[in-house]
Amino acid sequence: MKITLFSAVALLLFPLLSQAQTTRIMLVGDSWAEEQWVDESHERVFAINGLGLHGIYGETTTESGSTAFDWKQADYLQRIDDALAQYPDVDTVQLTVGGNDFLDVWHKDMTEAQVDALTNAILFDLNLIIDYILSRDPGIEILLSLYDYPNFRDTLGGWAGVFACGPLHSGMGEPTPLELNEAAISLVQSIAGIASDNPRIHYVDHFGLMQYNFGFVEDGIPPGTIALPGDTSLPSPLESMRKHAVLWWFEDDCFHLTPDGYDIIVQNLINQYLGARMSGEALVIMSGQTVTYDGQPHTLQASTQPPGLVTSITYDGSLEPPVDAGTYSVVASLDQAGWSGQSTAALVIEPAAQSIEFLPLEPVSSDHPPLVLEAIAGSGLEVEFEVISGPATVEGNVLELDGQPGGVIIEARQPGAQNWQPADPVQQVLTVLGEELFRDRFEFSGMP
């Protein structure tokens, strides 16, 4: 939803709320961070969302034109240290940097290797900045908030085009919106990858927000038409780009947003991360599962919103994943400083099926000594035997004949256990011949 103006109520309440603010968010970075600070975007949007008690700082920690290379320098890092000392309740650093490093060097005719080298240099500097900030306090988290599509298509005329946007566009080889947008997306995706490696780093994507919220009305594309992450063949709409006063007229900026545009960026940050961060309550998501016993530990996985938070998962109160069949109560709890949230589910491990291998029995004479019966259950559990009918008895797996001829029906069973279902019984018939018949049978067959 596009944010424009304060309601009258919010305007009246804001001075009162600000008196009791606790400064928890520090803006660090380039002109996008500085303009959000100067425009007071966070204050406006926070008040509308009921977050007015949470203060923001960016006076000395934002600087237009600054680069990641700048912010890794000792004097810039000292600014961060000084601000943290001044505002010890800061637990979230919104970092916006890397765009100028890219715009100053990138050219549409660069080779893949050259683009990779540029990207890696930016990532190297960013990681130094991030590691430094995280080392200041184990409770601090970093929010990577970067950019939306620029607009060089409609901003090359006028004084801004002649002295700013035009030379910058020419220095990049006059790329089309598609060429520039795809390059920007590739860089930002590489930066976003940093967040996947550390639960204290979060990334919120802004691409396409201006296209969605402003539309291209003159082209017959109303707001809310172009779905996120937008149309990469188009720039951000001119209506979303910043206007600079030059004497008695306004010039359009090719890269920076209007206050309304930055309000949309901040609302997106609240929706995706800051709203939960300020309350400390995150959503833990976990689904139950039914599996079959296989002798291996089984686990459930939990996800979080905001994503990437650390969870601790227990199974009937134990951290050890279960192996044996049964129904387990699984609890996933957030295990990260400054966050709370929990989810429960059931893990059901069902007993596995098994079968019995019981091979046919060769005929024997009625005076045959006791036979040792052999059958194997797939579970490896002991097989039980029973004489269903015929002149024999069984004790354990030892079959003893009664000395009479006839057919003996023997059944092999495995009744199951905690981890195994009962096996289907298997029967075999043992033919018991009288002594003479037994001898004649095998002489006839050619056996000695």
N, C-alpha and C positions, 0 to 999 in steps of 0.2 A: 504494500500500500504506500503510495507517495505521501510524504510528509511535507506540509507547506508552512503554515503559520501556527503559533501558539493559540490555544483557546484562551479566552479571557480569564478563566479560572486558573490555568497554569501560570499565566503572567502574574496574577495576584499572589499565588502561593510560592512562586520560586524564590523571592527574596527571603521569605520566612524559612523555607527549607534549607537554603544555602547557609544559613547561620549555624545549622547543626551538622553540616557536611563533614564527612571523614574522607580525606583524599586517598583514594585507593587505586586510581589509574594514572599512569604516566604515559604521555605521548612522546615518542622518540622518533625522529627521522626528518624527512625532507619536506617539501612544500605541501604535500598532501596532508602531512601531520600538522604542519604549521597553520594551514588554512582552516583545518577543523578546529584547531585551538583558537585562532583569531575569530572565526565565525561563531564560536561557542556552540558548535553543533551538538556536542555531547550533553551540555547542560540542557539545551532545548529538548532533545529527544529523550534524555533520561527523565526529565520532568513529566513528559507526556506518558512515559511508561511506568511511572511510579517509582523511579529510581533516583529521585532528586537528592537523597541523602548521601549519595556516593559522589565524591568530588573528583575532579580531573586536574592534572597539572601538565603544562607543556611550554611554560614561559622560556626556559633556557635550554630545553631538550628537543626543540624543533627548530629547523633552520632551512629556509627555502634554498634550493640549489645544492644542498649537501648530498654527499654520496656515502655508500657503504665504506669506501676507502677512507673518507673523512672520519666517520664515526668509530672506526677502530683505533684512531689515534688517541694518545694519552690525554690530550686536553679535552677532547670530546667525551671520552669515557669519564673524565673527572666531573663533567657536568652531570652525568647520570649519578655518580656517587654523591655529589653535593645535594642533588634533588632528593635522593633516597634518604639522606641524613636529615633533610628538612622535613620530609613527609614519610616518617617511618611506617605508616600504615599502608603504603603502596604495596599491593600484592599482584598487580597486573601491569605489564608494560606492553602497550600497543606500539608495535614496531613497523614503520613504513619507510623503507629505504631500499635502494637498488635500482629504481627507475632512472635516475640521472646517470648512474654508471652505464646503464644500457644505452640510453639516448645519446650519450656523448661519444660512443664508440661504434655502435651497431651500424652496419650498412647492408642494404639488401643484396649486394653482390658478394658478401663474405662467404667463404667456403664453410662447410659443415665443421671442419676442424677449427676454423677461426671462431665460429659461434660457440663451439664447445669450450674453447679456451677462455672466451669472454665470460661465459656462464660460470665456469669453474672459478675464475678470479672473483666474481661477485659472491659466489657461495663461500669461498674461503674467507672473505672479509666479513660476511654475515655471520658465519659460525664463530668467528672471534668475538664479535659484538655480543652474540647470544650467550656464548659460554661465560663471558665476563658478567653479564647481567644475572644469569642464573647462579653464579658463584657468590653474589652479594647476599642472598637470602634463600634458604631452601623452600620457603613458601611462595616465592615469586614465580609467576607463570608469564609466558610471552605469547602475545597474540599477533600473528603475522597478518597485517591488513594492508593489502597492496592496491592495485589500480583497476580501473575500468578502461574501455577502449578510448583512445584519443580521437581527435577530429582535425585532420589536416585537409580534409576535402573542402570544408566551407570556411576556413579561417585564413586563407593565404592572401586575401585582399586587405586593403587598409594598412595603417601604420604597423599594427601587430604582425600582419603578414610579411611586411617588408623587413622589419627589424628583428622579429623573433621567430614566428612560425615558419616563414619562408626559408630563411637560412638553415634552420634545423631540419626541415623536410628535405631541402636540397642536399644537406650533408649526409643524409641517410640514403641518398640515391633516388629520391622522389618515389618512395614505395607506395603501392596502392594500399587502401585500407586492409585488404585481405593479407597482403604481405606483411604489413606492420603488425596487424592483430595476431596473426599466427606466430610471429616471432615473439611477441609479448607473452602470449599464452605459454609458449615453450619455456621461456625464462621463468615465469611465475610458477609453473608446474614443478620446475626444478627446485625453486625455493620452497614450495609447499612440501616437497619431499622431506625437508628438515623436520617437519612436524611429525612425520610418521615414525621417526626414530627416538622421540623423547616425549613422554606423556605430559611434560610441563610446557610444551610448545604446541600451539594451536594455529590453524590457518582457516581463514574465512574467505571464500571466493566472491569477487564482486563483478566479474565479467558479465556484461549484458544487462546490468541493473538500469543503466540510463536508457537503453533502448526500450526496455520493458515499461519503465515508469513514465517516460516522456513520449515515446512513440515518434513517428515522423508524420505529423498531422498534415503538413502540406503535401505529402506524398500519398495521403489516404490511409496511413497506418496509425490507428489510434493507440493510446497507451494500453498496455496489457495485452497487446497482440503478439509481440515477438517474445517467445518463451526463452527463459534462461538456458544456456549462457549467451544468448543473443545470436545475431547473424554476423559472422566474422567478415563478411564482405562489405559491411557497413561500419561507419564510425559511430561514436556516441552522438546523439542528436545535438544540433547546435544550441537548442534551448537549454540543454543541461550544462553547457560550457560557460565558464566564468566570463564576466564582462568587466573590462577595465576602463575606467573613465580617463579619457584623453581630451583635455580642454572641455568642449561642450558636447562631445559624442562618446560613444562606448565602442571599444574594440573587443573582438571575440578571442578568447584564449583557446589554443589548440590542445591543451593537455589537462588543464585544471577545471574543477567543477564549480557551479554556483553553490551558494549556501544550501539551497534546496537539494542539490545533488549530494552534497556531503551529509545532509540529514538522512538521505536514503541509505548512504553507506553506513552511517552509525546505526540506523534501525536494523540493517542487515546484521551488523555485529551483535546487536542485542538479541536478535532472533536466533542466531547461530551459536553464540558463546556468552556474551557479556551478561545477558539476563540471568542465565544460570550461575555464572561466576559471582555475580553480586549477591545472590541469595545463598550460594554455596550448595544448592541442591541440584543434583544432576539426575538424569534418568538412567537407570540401569535396566538393561533389556536382556532377558534370558528365557529360553523356551525349554520345556521338558522334552525328554527323549526316551524312547524305548529301544533297547538293543538286546542282543543275544550274547550270552556268556561265551567267551572265547579264551579265557585264561589271561587276558590282558586288562590293565586298568582302563576305566572309561571315565571321560570327563564331559562336563558341559562348558560351553563358552559363553561369556557375557560381553555385550557391547554397551557403550555408554553414549549419552547425548548431553553435552558435547562429546564428540568421539575421542577415543584414545586415552581416557582416564584409567588409572590403575585400579583393578578390582582384586579382592581376596575371595576365594571360593572355598566353601566347606561342604563336606558330605556327611550328614548326620553328625555335624560338629567337628569332623576331622578334616585336616588339610589334605590327607592322602586320598587320591581317587580310588573308588572301590573296584574290586575284581570280581567278587562272588555275586551270584544271583541274589536279587532282593530289590526292594523299593527304598530309595534313599532320598531324604529331604536335602535339597541343595540350596544354599544361601550364598548369593553374590553380594558383597558389600564393597563400597568404595574405600580404597586404602591409599588415599592421596590427601596431603595436607590441604585444608580449606574446603573440602568437599564432603558431602554426605549423600547417601542414597543406597537403596537395597532392593533386591529382587529375589524371589523364591521360585523354585520349580522342583519337579520330581524327576529323578533318574531311575528308570526301571531296567534292571538287567534280568532278562528272562532265562530260565534254564534252557540249555541247548539240547537238541535232539540227538539221539544215539541209536545205533543199530548193532546187531549181534551177527558175527560170522561163526556159523556152526556147520562144519562140512559133513557131507554124508558119511555114514559108517559102513565099513566093510563087514560082510557076514562073518560070524564066528561060530565055533562049536559050543555045545551046551556045557562042555567041561573046561571052557576057556577060563583062565585065571581072571581076577578082577581087572577091569579096564579103567584107565585114567581118561576121563572125558576132557576134551579141549574145545573151548569156544572163547572168542575174544569180543569184548564190547568196545565200541568206538570211543567210549569215555575212558577206557582203561580200568574201570571198576570191575570188581569180581563178579563173575557170572554164576548164577545159581541153576541147579539142575533138579528136575523132578521126573520120576517115572510115571507117566500117565497111565500106561497099561502094559502088561506083559510080564514074563517070568524073570524079573530082576528087581533089585533095590539099589538105591543110590544114597551115599553118604558123602556130603561135600561134592567133590568131582570124581569120586570113585564108584564105579558101577559094578555090582556083584551079581552074577547070574545065579538063578535058582537051580540050575542043572536040567532044566526042561527046555525043549525046543519051543519055538514060537516067535512072534514079533514083539519087540519091545519099543514102545513109543516113548521117546525121551524129549522133554521140553527144556530149552535153555531160556533163562530169564535174567533180566537186569532191572531191578525195581526203581532205579533212579536215585538221585540224591539232591542236595541243595542246588547244585549247578547243572543237573542233568535230568531230563525227562525220562520216565520209564521207557525202556526199549520194547518194541513189539516182540513177543515171544517167537522163538524159532523151534520147530520140531524136526527131529530126525527119527527114522525107524531103523532099529538094529535087528537084523534077521538072525535068529539063533537056531542052528541046525543040530539035529541029533548027531552023534559021533560018526555013524556010518554014512549018513547023508552028507555030512560035511566033507568026509574023505572022498566020497564018490564025486561030489560037486567039483572039487578042485582037481581030481585026477582027470575028469572029463574035460576040464578046461585046458589040460596040457601041463598043469603045474606038477612038479615031482612030488 
